[in-house]
Amino acid sequence: MLRTAVIGCGAVSRNHGKALKNNRYATLEYCVDIIPERAKAFSETYGGIPLTDYRELFDKNLDAVHVITPHNTHPQIVMDLLDHGINVFCEKPLAITVNEAKQMIRKSEETGKLLGVCFQNRLNKATQEAKEILESGKYGKIVSGMVLVTWDRGGKYYSESPWRGKYSGEGGGCIINQSIHTLDMLDYLSSYCGGVESLSGFDGKLRQTDDYEVEDAGMALINLSCGAQVVAFCTNCYKGSKVCDLELRLEHAVITVRQSGLTIVEEDGNTVFHPATVLTGEKSEWGVSHGLLIDRFYEALIDGTPFVGDCHTALAAVSIVNAIQHSKGRLIKVER
């Protein structure tokens, strides 16, 4: 059994806690939060000795630590842990900027420690089925596609977490926090033919509100290395149901990846739907694969198998986000 800990006991930590409680690979030894009450509450639900300073973990003989803290704190905490010989499983995004992400990747390489990133939707059933179809060439090459993310974020969502809604804390809004999962999925699914190469886009704040300063909408024209173009539309201004779709038009079919499953419309009009487990409630968009991804992380530590969420593959997502934020219509190359 590997010895592990969690840093950050806020809302997202519950998925990590559920996955670590009675985990077959790891035992949760500590849980850390600068707010003592939060660490204590997490401890009572999922286990671990509560602490308030992550630096107390350095001499605890840990194998790995989950970093579930505000975006702007990821680089310092992650690199400190790597420097002390501890493997890290980091919540998305890896960092706010490409340069910070690269520093973290270099530190992982220098120390020889695994740095994983929590893009759990890569292991959703629909994503894996789509990946198999694309790589088999069954329906031909990718011709074009569409990313559509329409959610609602405002008011209480930002006021409950003072780091949210600020560029200094969150690094952005709907693109880096909500849409990054679907943008990463696009790169992940198209990685067999080179992934995302470049893009041009715009982002902005559309709502007349003081709830936040970050963008609540963005759009982009994304160029894949295979020559296909994908349009992306993302917003936190939609009062309806949460939409999180990735549509890819192939030479002989159209496939759509969403939480409910994979839809395939073949060129003769025949439609096939492969259903998947669907969550309900306020945080349903988190997906169902946190536990599976965390298990894969620990399997990689135990037997050295490649990890599907390795930091090297997570760099493109940060680069795509930064490119949309800074493009203002200019073509920007995505760093890998």
Secondary structure, DSSP 8 states (H G I E B T S, - for coil): -EEEEEE--STTHHHHHHHHTT-SSEEEEEEE-SSHHHHHHHHHHH--EEES-GGGGTTS--SEEEE-S-GGGHHHHHHHHHHTT-EEEEES-S-SSHHHHHHHHHHHHHHT--EEEE-GGGGSHHHHHHHHHHHHTTT--EEEEEEEEE-B--THHHHTSTTTT-TTTTS-SIIIIIIHHHHHHHHHHTGGGT-EEEEEEEEE--S--SS-SS-SEEEEEEEETTS-EEEEEEESB--S--EEEEEEEESSEEEEEETTEEEEEETTS-EEEEE-----STTGGG-S-HHHHHHHHHHHHHH----TTBHHHHHHHHHHHHHHHHHTT--EE---
